[in-house]
Amino acid sequence: MALSSTKVVRLTFSTAGGKTFAITIDNPKEDLQPAEVMAAMNSLIDSDIFLTPSGALTGIRDIKVIDTTTNDLYDPPQA
């Protein structure tokens, strides 16, 4: 039984087909600034390196830092 915490940053883009495409990155740095994330996202859009089912990345849709705490209440006995 343990308490654990994880943090990710989820970068969500708009695509040419009108859908969204998300990239999740583990363990973002603590002092992450919106401007630097937006600059990185714009660089990904401009480089056109991602091929999604709904077309090329066309814009920034959302940026979220997600912090999750898990309280594991039961660990089964090891066999």
Secondary structure by P-SEA (a helix, b strand, c coil): cbbbbbbbbbbbbbccccbbbbbbbccccccccaaaaaaaaaaaaaacccccccccccccccccbbbbbbbbccccccc
